Amino acid sequence: MTRRTLAIDGGGLLGLIPAMILTEIEARAGRPAAHLFDLVAGTSTGGIIACAVAAGIPASRVVELYRERGRDIFSRSCARRLATGFGLWGPQYGAEGIESALAEVFGDRKLSDCSVELLVPAYDIEARYPALFKSAKATADPRRDYRLCDVCRATSAAPTYFPPARIQSLAGETATFVDGGLFANNPSACALAQAAKAGSLGDVAMVSLGTGRIERPYLYEVARRWGAAKWLRPLLDCMFDGQADTSAHQCQTLLGERAVRIQPALPRDMAMDDAGHKAIDTLSAIARGVIADQDALLDKICEMTLPKAA
């Protein structure tokens, strides 16, 4: 029996792209993504989408979250800009906006409530260890069970953007996490390993949704003069892109045609925290363009994931 697997990259508000693509897949299939996949993995913004899928929440609800609450999540006053040195000695954004938005979407839903197997990466900065929130583990052990809004907060706690997430399991154990993108911005390799535990690789089919690729090069004549401050943002970009491309290559090599990756090129540098109307409109246009250009591929995804008896 085919193990149908979905993996969604991190990327802040760029997550609007895979959320809209997944909304289109649900519309074509005529059923929620929770009925199309056996395992869902997501990192950072992809973790929010993955948690929604596993909880039976339509992808369109996440689209609404980005469009309606994006400016609340990525909001900072002049006082905060000054207090943090414009992000130089403190996180650019407080946690209040994102925590409020996540609570609105997920309420009191728990990791153990998921109807679809869920995997969400984060990094425990106190234990100095990569963590994987797993619904299968949460069902068996309350020490591994968390509220979904806390799981989302942990995986999306991007360094320099948000404070680390200090969260508590349902058993009362506390840990501190930052963005899972530090080691698995594209969680497809993690999802592949998890899916393989239930059978052979020959039984796995993978759909991987990216948040867009920036293709502007960093030129030698410019980069050779950079120090720590100048390297910070390019370093994060290169780290996220490099890991995402590596995971995609590994899955494609191991699964062949049973691995489908949708990763659009972005027309310009687009900040993951730009919640302005122009940025949201641009991201929406990119997603619509992908849906139009990849019409046959989206039909193939529906064919791959719909139960054979349907």
N, C-alpha and C positions, 0 to 999 in steps of 0.2 A: 504493500500500500504506500502511495506517495506521501512523503512528509512535506507538506506545503509550507514554505517559510517566507516571511516578509522581514526585511531589514531596512531601517530608515536612518539616514545620516543626521548628524548635528549641523547647526548653522544659524541659530537665533531665528530672527524673523524670516530668514530665507526658507524656513520650514513651511511657509505658505505654499511653496511650489509643490513639494510632495503631498501636502495635505489636499491640495486641489486635484492633483493627479489621482490620489486615492479616492477622493469623492467621485471622480469620473469612473473609476473602476467599479465602485459600488453601484453607481447608476447603471452601468452596462450589464453588470452581473445580476442586478435586480435583488441584491441582498447585501447586508452589512459585511464589512471585511472580516468580522469575527467568524462568519460562516465560510470564508474563503481560505483561511489559513489555519494551520495547526500550531504554529509557533510564530510569535511576533517579537522582534528585537528593535530597539531604538536607543539612540544616544542623544542627550541634550534635548534640543527641540524635537528630534526624532523620537526620543523617549516619551515626550508628551503625547505625540501622535500614537505611538505604540501602546501606551497605557490606555488611551481612549479606545483603541481598537479592541484590546483585551477585555476592557470593561463593557463592551457593547455600545459604546458611544459613537455615533456617526462621525465620519471624517469631516463632514460639513460643519460640525460643532467646533472643531479645532480651527477651521477656516474662519469662522465667526470670532473665535478667541483672538486670533492674530489681527484681524481687521478692526475689531471693536475695542480690544484691550491692549493692543500693542503699545500705544502711547502712554498707558498707565504703567506698563511693565518697564518700559525704557524711558522713564521720566526722571529728571533731576533739576532741582531748583538752582538758581544762581548761588544761593548760600552753600549748597552741597558742592557745586563746582569749585568754589573757593576753598571750602573746608578740606576737600580731597586733592587740591592742587590740580584740578581738571583730570583726576584719575591717576596722578603720579604717585601719591602716597595714601591712596584709599580707593575702594571700589567705586566705579563710576555711578552705580545705581544702588539704591537700597533694596531690601528684600520685600518690602511691604507690597509693592505693586504686583510682583509675580506671585507671591503667596496668596494674595487676595484673589487673583484671577484663577489660579489652580484650584483653590477651595471652591470657587463658584462652579467649575466644570466637574470636579471629581467628588465633592462633598466628603462623605465618610467612607467611600469605597476603599477596600483593602486589597493588598496584593493577593491575598488568598481567595478573594471573591472572583478573580478573573475566570472567564469561561474559556479562554484560549491561553495556552502556555505563553508566558511573558518572560523576557530577559532584558534587563536594562543595566548598562555599565555606569559606574561612578568610581571615583578614586578616594579612598580613605586616607586623609593626609596625616592622621595621628598614628595609624597602624602602618602607614607607608606601604599600602597594598591595594592593588586593583580589586574592586568589588563588583559582583554581578548580582543584582536583585533578581531573584527567580521566583515566579509564582509557585512552581512545583515544590521548592524548598519551604516557601512560606506556609503552604498547606499542611506540611508535616511538623513545622517547628515555629512556634510563636516568636522566638528570638529572631527569626528571619522574615517575620511578617511586619509590614509597614502600611501606613495609609498611602494610597496612590499619589495623593498630592505631595507627600513628603518624598516619595521616590522621584517624582518629577522635579521637585526642588533640588534634590541631590544631584541628579544627572545633568541638570542645566546650570549649576553654580559655576559659571565660567570665570576663571581667575581674571582679575582686573575689571570685570563687568559687575559681578555680584559677590557679596560676602559668601564664605563657605556655608554649607547647609549643616546645621547642628540638629539632627533628627533623632527620634526615639522609636524603637521597635515596640510592638504591642506587648512585649514581655518586659518593657521598661529599660532596655539596654540602649545607651546613647552612643552615637558615633558622629564623626564630622567628615563631610564629603565635599568634593569639588567635581567639576564637569568630567564625565566619562570620556569626553573627546581627547583627553590627555593621552589615552592609550587606544581608544577604539571609536574614533569619530565616525567611521563606517563600521557598524557592528556585525557585518555579514559573516566575517570569519568566526566570531564568537557564536553567532547563531548556527553556523554550519557545524561547529564542534558539538553544540548542544543537540542539534537535530540528529547527528550521526550516532549519538548515544542510544537513540531509540531504534536504530537499525543500521543498514549499510549506507554509504554515500550514494549508491545507486538508487536509493529510494527518496532522495532529497531533491526538491525543486525550489529554486530561490528567486525571489523578486526583490531587487535592491533599488531603493529610491534615494537619489542624492538631492542636495540642496543647491546645486549649481557650482560650476567651476570657474574661478577667475583665471584667465589665461594671460594676463599682463606679466611680462617677465621682469625679474629684478636684475638689472644690468650691472656688469662687473664694475664699470667706471663709477657707478653710484654706490654700490654695496661695499666696495673695498674701503670706503671711508667711514662706514658705520661702526658705532660703538654699541654698548648695551641698550641705551635708550632707543636708538634708531632701529635696532634689530628686533625689538619686542614684538611689534605687530607682524612684520614679515615672517618672523620665526614661528609664530602661531599659525599663520596661513600655510607656510610650507609644511609644518608638522601635521596639520589636519589633512591637507591635500595629499601628502605623501602616504600617510597611513590609509586614507580612503582608497587611493589608487592601488596600493599593495593588497588590501583585502579584496578589492574587486577582482584583481588579477588572480589571486589565489582561488577564489570561488569559481571564476570562469575556467581556470585550468582544471579544477577537480570535477566540475559539474558539466562543463561544455554547454550545449544548447539548453540545458535545464537551469542555467543561470541567466537571468535577465536583469540588466542594469540600465536604469534611466538616470542620466546625469547631464543636464543641459549646460551649455556654455553661457556664462553671463555676459551681457553686452558691454558692461563696464564694471569697474570696481563698485560693489554694493556692500555697504556696511551691514553686519548682522544685527545691529541695533538701531537702524534707521527706520522709525515707525511713521515717518511723514507720509502724507497722502500720495505724493509723487512716487515714493519708493514702493508703497503698497500697490499702487496702480501698475508700476513697472513689473513687479513680481507676478501680479495676476496676469499680465499680458504674456510674460514668459511661460507661465503654466499653461495658458490657453494655446500658445504656440506649440508647446510640446505635445499637448493632447491632439492638436490637428496634425502635426508632423508624424506622430507615432501612432496613428490610428490603427494600423494593422498589428503593431506590437501590443497595444492595449487589448485588442481582441484576443491575441495569443495568451496574454496573462489571464484573461477571463477563462479561456479554454483550459489553461494549466490548473487553475484553482477551483473551478466549479466542480462539485462532486459529480462523479461519473453517472450516478443514478438520476441526476437532475435533468 
